[in-house]
Amino acid sequence: MSILYLLIPLGLVLIVSSLAAFLWAVHCGQFDDLDSPALKILLDDDRAPPPPGAE
């Protein structure tokens, strides 16, 4: 029974922090464009790779 005194506040902290992270992501625009990243993989990258040792 005493474990509930630890698990209930810990669960509430986890829920609040998850909600805060989600709201932060929405506010910063992380979910604004969901289509472009999926289509970028289909585009060709015509740039030549750098030669070895050229950094």
Beta strands, then each sheet from edge to edge (+ up, - down):
end
